[in-house]
Amino acid sequence: MRLHGYRHCPATARVRIALALKGVEMAAPVLRDPPCGPLRLATTPQGGLLPVLELPDGQGLRQSLAILEWLEEMWPSPPLLPPDPLTRARVRAFALALTADLEPLCSPRVLERLRATGASEGEAQLWARRALAEGLEAGEALLDHGGEGPFCFGAEPGLADICLVPLLQEARRFGVALGFPRLLAAEAASLTLPAFRMVQSEVIHAS
């Protein structure tokens, strides 16, 4: 297997962190600087959008959360999701709040379209900062049922932490004031682990 992704990209970072946590051996990742041309894999319905996990037969798995769910099914240990259904649902809700509701609002594609409508660079940056601040505030509230920590939902890192750490780095890039103690505590715990530290410096720019 080989991972194709963008440098400085939260979505790519999520997959790399999960692969490292699970100890999955694979070829060195192919990291590109956006924009880039379409990725020539057997399945390319979304053109050049990354990340893509290329399987040995040439097929490509897309969308970072779908890739993480596949990894969880193929390599269940260590788990990314807790055992009880209620907490699993809360973890998934937190992950989707960050990656589906928040992250697209400050993606390069959205900001470029804002500029194309006549928005100045300052206005585009302000849009991204507001979106990140509001989304992270919601994320902080969603951790009310997170348990004792030190990670988002308990004593071990999982899907929520994998989604959180790259978004906090993205928020710093845009200059967002991070007054979110629960989120920052989970990030600090995550960054004690090599799997998270490996990609920390690369997570600066959203895909």
C-alpha positions as CSV (number, residue, x, y, z in Angstrom):
1,M,0.0,0.0,0.0
2,R,1.0,3.6,-0.5
3,L,-0.5,6.8,0.7
4,H,-0.8,9.8,-1.6
5,G,-1.5,13.1,0.0
6,Y,-0.9,16.8,0.2
7,R,1.9,18.3,2.4
8,H,0.7,20.3,5.3
9,C,-2.8,18.8,5.0
10,P,-5.1,17.9,7.9
11,A,-6.8,15.1,6.0
12,T,-3.5,13.5,4.9
13,A,-2.2,13.9,8.5
14,R,-5.2,12.0,9.9
15,V,-4.5,9.0,7.8
16,R,-0.7,9.1,8.5
17,I,-1.4,9.3,12.3
18,A,-3.8,6.3,12.2
19,L,-1.4,4.2,10.1
20,A,1.4,5.0,12.6
21,L,-0.8,4.3,15.7
22,K,-1.8,0.9,14.2
23,G,1.8,0.1,13.1
24,V,0.7,-0.6,9.5
25,E,3.8,-1.2,7.3
26,M,3.6,0.4,3.9
27,A,5.6,2.2,1.3
28,A,6.8,5.7,2.0
29,P,4.0,8.2,1.4
30,V,3.9,10.3,-1.8
31,L,3.3,13.9,-0.6
32,R,2.5,16.6,-3.1
33,D,2.1,20.4,-2.9
34,P,-1.4,21.5,-3.9
35,P,-2.6,22.2,-6.5
36,C,-1.6,19.1,-8.5
37,G,-2.9,17.2,-11.5
38,P,-5.3,14.2,-11.3
39,L,-3.9,11.2,-9.5
40,R,-3.6,8.3,-11.9
41,L,-5.1,5.5,-10.0
42,A,-7.5,2.8,-11.0
43,T,-10.4,4.7,-9.4
44,T,-10.4,8.5,-9.7
45,P,-13.9,9.8,-9.4
46,Q,-12.8,12.9,-7.6
47,G,-9.9,13.8,-9.8
48,G,-6.8,15.0,-7.9
49,L,-8.4,15.3,-4.4
50,L,-6.2,13.7,-1.8
51,P,-5.5,11.8,0.4
52,V,-5.8,8.5,-1.5
53,L,-4.7,5.2,0.0
54,E,-3.5,3.1,-3.0
55,L,-4.1,-0.6,-2.4
56,P,-1.8,-3.3,-3.9
57,D,-4.2,-4.0,-6.8
58,G,-4.1,-0.3,-7.8
59,Q,-7.5,0.6,-6.4
60,G,-7.7,3.8,-4.4
61,L,-9.5,4.4,-1.1
62,R,-10.6,8.1,-0.7
63,Q,-12.0,10.4,2.0
64,S,-9.9,10.3,5.2
65,L,-12.7,9.2,7.5
66,A,-13.6,6.3,5.2
67,I,-10.0,5.3,5.1
68,L,-9.8,5.4,8.9
69,E,-12.9,3.3,9.2
70,W,-11.4,0.8,6.8
71,L,-8.1,0.7,8.8
72,E,-10.2,0.1,11.9
73,E,-11.8,-2.9,10.3
74,M,-8.6,-4.3,8.8
75,W,-6.4,-3.7,11.9
76,P,-8.7,-3.5,14.9
77,S,-5.9,-3.2,17.4
78,P,-5.2,-0.7,18.9
79,P,-8.8,0.5,18.4
80,L,-9.7,4.0,17.2
81,L,-13.2,3.7,18.5
82,P,-14.4,2.8,22.1
83,P,-16.3,-0.4,22.7
84,D,-19.7,0.9,23.8
85,P,-22.1,2.1,21.1
86,L,-23.1,5.4,22.8
87,T,-19.5,6.6,23.2
88,R,-18.7,5.4,19.6
89,A,-21.6,7.6,18.4
90,R,-20.3,10.6,20.4
91,V,-16.8,10.1,19.0
92,R,-18.1,9.9,15.4
93,A,-20.2,13.1,16.0
94,F,-17.1,14.9,17.3
95,A,-15.0,13.8,14.3
96,L,-17.7,14.8,11.8
97,A,-18.2,18.2,13.5
98,L,-14.5,18.9,12.8
99,T,-13.9,17.3,9.5
100,A,-17.3,17.7,7.7
101,D,-18.8,20.8,9.3
102,L,-15.7,22.9,10.1
103,E,-12.7,21.9,7.9
104,P,-14.4,22.5,4.5
105,L,-15.2,26.1,5.4
106,C,-11.5,27.1,5.6
107,S,-10.2,24.8,2.8
108,P,-8.2,26.3,0.0
109,R,-10.9,25.6,-2.5
110,V,-13.5,27.5,-0.5
111,L,-11.2,30.4,0.2
112,E,-10.2,30.6,-3.4
113,R,-13.9,30.8,-4.5
114,L,-14.4,33.6,-1.9
115,R,-11.5,35.5,-3.5
116,A,-13.0,34.9,-6.9
117,T,-16.3,36.6,-5.8
118,G,-14.3,39.8,-5.0
119,A,-13.4,39.1,-1.3
120,S,-10.0,40.5,-0.3
121,E,-7.3,38.3,1.2
122,G,-8.1,39.9,4.6
123,E,-11.7,39.0,4.3
124,A,-10.9,35.4,3.3
125,Q,-8.6,35.1,6.3
126,L,-11.3,36.5,8.6
127,W,-13.8,34.1,7.2
128,A,-11.5,31.2,8.0
129,R,-10.7,32.4,11.5
130,R,-14.3,32.8,12.4
131,A,-15.2,29.4,11.0
132,L,-12.4,27.8,12.9
133,A,-13.2,29.6,16.2
134,E,-16.9,28.7,16.0
135,G,-16.2,25.1,15.0
136,L,-13.6,24.5,17.8
137,E,-16.0,26.1,20.3
138,A,-18.6,23.5,19.3
139,G,-15.9,20.8,19.6
140,E,-15.1,21.9,23.1
141,A,-18.8,21.6,24.1
142,L,-19.0,18.1,22.5
143,L,-16.3,16.9,25.0
144,D,-18.6,17.4,27.9
145,H,-19.1,13.6,27.9
146,G,-15.5,12.8,27.0
147,G,-14.7,11.1,30.3
148,E,-11.6,11.7,32.5
149,G,-9.1,12.0,29.6
150,P,-6.3,12.8,29.1
151,F,-7.5,12.2,25.5
152,C,-10.7,13.4,23.9
153,F,-12.7,10.4,25.0
154,G,-10.8,8.6,27.6
155,A,-7.4,7.2,28.5
156,E,-6.3,6.2,25.0
157,P,-6.0,8.2,21.8
158,G,-8.6,7.5,19.1
159,L,-10.5,8.8,16.1
160,A,-11.4,12.1,17.9
161,D,-7.8,12.9,18.7
162,I,-6.7,12.1,15.2
163,C,-9.2,14.6,13.9
164,L,-8.5,17.2,16.5
165,V,-4.8,17.7,16.4
166,P,-4.5,18.6,12.7
167,L,-7.4,21.1,13.1
168,L,-5.7,22.8,16.0
169,Q,-2.6,23.3,14.0
170,E,-4.7,24.7,11.2
171,A,-6.3,27.1,13.6
172,R,-2.9,28.3,14.7
173,R,-1.9,28.9,11.1
174,F,-4.8,31.3,10.7
175,G,-4.1,33.0,14.0
176,V,-7.1,31.8,15.9
177,A,-7.1,32.4,19.7
178,L,-7.2,29.0,21.2
179,G,-9.2,29.3,24.5
180,F,-10.3,25.7,24.6
181,P,-8.9,23.9,27.6
182,R,-10.3,20.5,27.0
183,L,-9.2,20.5,23.4
184,L,-5.7,21.7,24.2
185,A,-5.4,19.1,27.0
186,A,-6.2,16.3,24.6
187,E,-3.8,17.8,22.0
188,A,-1.0,17.9,24.6
189,A,-1.6,14.3,25.6
190,S,-1.6,13.3,21.9
191,L,1.7,15.0,21.2
192,T,3.4,12.9,23.7
193,L,3.1,10.0,21.2
194,P,5.4,9.6,18.2
195,A,2.5,9.0,15.8
196,F,1.2,12.5,16.4
197,R,4.6,14.2,16.6
198,M,5.7,12.7,13.3
199,V,3.2,14.8,11.3
200,Q,2.7,17.8,13.7
201,S,5.1,20.1,11.8
202,E,3.5,19.2,8.4
203,V,-0.1,20.0,9.4
204,I,-0.3,23.7,8.4
205,H,-2.6,23.8,5.4
206,A,-5.9,22.2,4.8
207,S,-6.6,20.1,1.7
